[in-house]
Amino acid sequence: MGDPIPLPVLPWKDCQFDPINPTDVSMMEGRRSEEQAAGTPFWKAQYTTNWMTPAFYGLFDAFVMKSSSRGAPFLGYDLFRPRPIAYNNGKPLSGTKAGGGAFNGDAVLQSITNSRAIVVAGLPAGFKLSPGDYVELRMSALVRSLHRIVESATANASGVVSLSIMFGLDIQHFTTAATIHFEKPSCVMTMDPGSVSAPKSWAGREASFSATEMFFS
């Protein structure tokens, strides 16, 4: 399997990016409900473009071919939250780390408290993270884990912050060897078969597709 490819730069219009938590609910006698979570949570996405020129259509068509089931997976992320909301000004993350050196959105996983709490270092002092921001943990190009931050947090003067995340991290496969990423935090995805719609007419030139996270080890 080849390394995942990035989403192309297109006039994107809509993005739906949601976590799926496989759950079974049974309605029991005596007004009782039984809920059971089973399996690993994963991400689903739906992408739609604006009206596209022939040049943009060419990029989209090539992307569909390259990321098909016979090609490579791609890196899916929330187009409307590509970095922490406090710094989402249309420019990549930048600044200076508390310990010195340029900051580009990459950081260090200092420790794993439990599956829903991690400690991150290598940030600028005072770096702010808000509920709904994303954090990516990366063991390799194909082994990534994407999470939403669920509580506000601010890095201390040393550039260290404790984060509450959901859904939980798979601590059997992710260790402190993982790197941390806040710029376009992504998961590895594949297009859902038959989901691509790309009419080519003067009246309609909007393309769309859906995708599902893939797991590799």
ABEGO torsion letter per residue (X at the ends): XBBBBBBBBBBBABBBBBBBBBBBBBBBBGGBBBBBBBEBBBBBBBBBBBBBBAAAAAAAAAAAAAABAABBBBBBBBAABABBAAABAGBBBBEBBAAEEBBAGBBBBABBABAABBBBBGBBBGBBBBBGBBBBBBABAABBBBBBBABBBBBBAAGBBBBBBOBBBBAAABBAABBBBABGBBBBBBBBBGABBBBBBAABABBBBBBBBBBBX
